[in-house]
Amino acid sequence: MAAVLSALFALLAAVGNATGTVLQRVGARSVPPGDAFSIRLVRHLLHHPAWLAGIAVVVGAAACQALALAFGPLSLVQPILVTELPFTLLIACAFSRRRLPAAGWTASVMVAGGLALTLAAAAPSGGNSVVSTGTWVLTLLTTALVISLCVLAALRQPRGKARAALFSSASAIGYALTATLMKSATETFEQRGTGAFFAAWQTYAFVAAGACSLFLLANAMESGPLVASQPALTLGEGLVSVTLGILVYEDRVRTGWWLIPEGVGAVLITWGVLTLVRVDTESGESSAP
């Protein structure tokens, strides 16, 4: 029952994140190019109703994600957030009053089917809830280094798909780290109560990591089209989260011959996402040649 509740809340989080992404994209598109990656970007977005509405929805999605992590392991919850991509495209098309092309529907089914197959085969289960200080230090330093490299590479690129993808990749790593820290904080709340939750450094760390990730995502949306930033965010966050779940919390997944259906599911997800990348939600037509 706990796994079912975890999956349900994770799905709600994916829908919320998708809705918030579309609303934030509306706000980010109105930012003057000269205000990118600066405090002026934040000031501009804070005055845009769509962006503020997107933030409110994302906060609700974060609450659902926290509940999902309370009921299940990181390696179960975070891959479900891959469905955020097809949800984003569906919501973006509805928002712009355009129809999602047939290729988009087919790709969305592939993503959902591949995810279901992968999770059924992997059967992720929780591992160790106690994380050593050394593991936390190594995790924080490594993720901070990779995020910094992505940001530096993005700043060297002109506005466009490459810049958006790099900022989005940095945001994906940040959100994966946020979920990893949130998992620890929610377990502290469950086991030791409210006082311990607010006394734990992980509580403030996941808030800070989430805020930084949100800033990076805003820059990704300002830098290029949604189809350039969203795949890197969705797949990157899922992949890094599973990796952190295994390395930090020692989450367990089935191996052996189970790797075959897991691989098939991963191929379906990747194929579906690559197809979805070519769907242009802003003009309502596929951008595929």
N, C-alpha and C positions, 0 to 999 in steps of 0.2 A: 504493500500500500504506500509505503514511504517513497518508493521509486516512481510510482504513478503520480503522486503529488509533486514530486520533484520535476518530473517531465512536464506536467501541466503548467506549473509556475514558470518553467523555463520557456515554454511555448508562449505564454502570455508576455514574458519579458521580450521575446523576439518580436512579437507584434507591436509592443510599445516602443521598442527601439526603432523599428521600421517607420512607424508613424512619426516619431520624434526626428528621425533623420530627414524625412521629406520636408517637415516643417522648418528644420534648421537650414536645409538647403535653400528654401525660399528666402530666408533671411540673409544667408551668406551671399547669395547672388547679387544683393543690392549693395555690397560693400565696395567702395572705390578701390581700384587696384593698389593705390599708394598706401592704403591702410593695412595691407596684409602683414601678418606676423608682427603686430605691434599692439600696444594698449589701446590705440584708436579703434582697432578691430573689435575689441571687447565692448568699448563704449558704443560703437555703432550698433552692434548686435543687441545690446541691452535696451535699445530704443525701438527694436523691431518686434511687433506683436507676434508674428509667426515664429520667430526664433525663441521668444519667451515661452510661447505655448509648447514648442518642441522640447524645451528644457523641462517644463512641468510634466510632460508625458514621459520623458526619459527618467525623471525621478521616480515616477510610479513604476516604470519598468525595472529600475534598480531595486525597488522594494520586492518586486516579484522574483528577481534574480536572487536576492538574499534569502527569500523563503525557499527557493529551489535548492540553493546550496545548503540550507539547513536540513533539508530532507534527503539530499543525495550527494554523491561525490562530484568533484570538479570535472572529472572525465566523462560524466554523464550529462551534466548541465550545460557546459559550454558548447559541445558539438551541436546541441539542439538549436543554439543561437545562429547556426548557419542558415536556418530557415528565414532569418531576418532579410536576406537578399531577395528571395522571391516575394516576400511580403512587402518589401520596400518598393519593388517595381510595380506590384499590383496597386499599392496605395498611391504611388506617384501617377500612374495612369488614371486612377479614379479622381485624383486631385486635379489633374489637367483635363479631365473629361475626355479621355481618349481610351481606345481599346488596346489591351495588351495583345500583340501579334501571336499567332498560333505557335510560333517558335518559343515565345516566352512561356506559354502555358506548358508546352512539352518539356522545356528545361526545368520549370518549377516542379513538375512531377518527378523528373529525374533526380533533382536535389532531394526532395522529400523521400523518394523511394530508396535512394542511395544511403541517406542518413538512417532510415529505419533498418536497412540491412546491416549497416556498419555497427549500429548500437546493439542490435539483436545478436550479432556474431561476437562482438567484443565483450558484451555483458559487463560493463565497468562496475566496479565495486570499490567502496571506500577502503583506504589503507590506514596509515598512521596519522592521528590527529595532533600529535606532538611533534613540532618542528624545532630542530636545534638552532641555536643562534648562528652557528657557522653556515648552515644551509640558507638562512634568511639573508645573511650578509652577501653570500655568493650570488643568490638570486637577485637581490636588489642591484648589486654592482653590474652584473651581466646585462640585465634588462635595461638599466640606465645607459650603459655603453652603447648597446645596439640602437636604442631610441635616439641617442645623440648622433650617431652616425647617419641614421635615416634623415634626421632633421637637417644636418649639415649638407647632405647630398641634395635634399629638396630645395634648400635655399640657393643652391647653385644652378637650379633649373629655372627656365622661364615658366610663366603660367601655362598650364596645359596638363595633359594626362600623366606625364612622368612625374611632375611635381605633386599632383594630387595623389598619385599612387604611393609616393614616398612618404608624404605626410600621413596618409591613411595607414600605411604599414607601421609607422611609429605609433600612431594612435591605437592600432590593433594590439601591439605589444603592451602598451600602457593599460589597455582595458583588460588584457589577460592577467597582468600583474594585479590590477584592481580586484579582479575576481578571486585571485589566489589569496590576497590579503583579507578580502571580505569573508571568505570561507573560514579563516582563522578567527576573525572577529565574531562571526555568528556562532561559532562553536563555543567561544568564550562566554557569550551571552547565554547560551543554552545551559552550559555547565556551571557557571558561577554567578550569573545574574547581571543586572543593569550596571551596578557599581564597577564590576570587573571589566565590563564591556567598554565603559568610558575611560577606564584606567589603562586599557591595553593600547600599546603604541600602534598595533595593526589597524585599529579603528581610525585613527587620524591619518595613517599612511594610506589606507585605501581611499579616503576622501581626497587627499592630496593627489594621489595617482589618478583618480577619476577626473579631477578638475584639469590636470595637465593633459590627459587624454582627450578631454572635451575640447580644449583649446587647440590641440593638434588636429582634431577632426574638423573643427571650424575652418582651419587653414586649408585642409584638404578639400573641403567643399567650395571654398573661395577660389582655389587654384584651378579647378577643372570640373568636368562633368561628373554627375553622380555615378555613371557607369565606370568611371576610372577609379573612384575612391572606394565605392561600396564593396566590390569583390575582395580587394586587399584587406579591408577592414574585417569583413565577415569570415573569410577563410583563414586569414592570419590570426585573428583572435581565437578561433576554434583550435587551430593547430598548436599555437603557443600555449593555450590553456591546458590542452591534453598533456603536452610535454611537461608543463609545470606541475600538473596534477600527479604525474608519475614520479617526477624527480623530487618534488617537495613533500607531497603527502603519501607517496608510495601507493597511489591508486593502482588497482589490479585490472588488467584486461586479459582476455583469453588469447592464447597463442597457439602454436601447432597448426593443425589443418584449418583452424578458425581464421587464420590469416588470409585464406583464399577468399571467403565471402567478405571479409573486411576490406580486402583489396578491391574486389569488384564494387563494393559500395563506395569506396573512395574514388574510384574511376568515374562512377555515375555522378557523384557529387561534383567532381572537377569538370567533367564534361558539361553538366548542366550549368555550372557557374560560368564557364567559358562561353556558353551559348547566351546566357543572360547578359553577359558583358556587351554583347552586340545588339541588344535590344535598346533602342533609343526611346526612353519614356518622355523626353522633353519635346520631341517632335511627333511622337506617337507612331513612328515607323521604325522598322528594324534597320539598323545601320549596316547590316551585313551586305556585302556586295552581291 
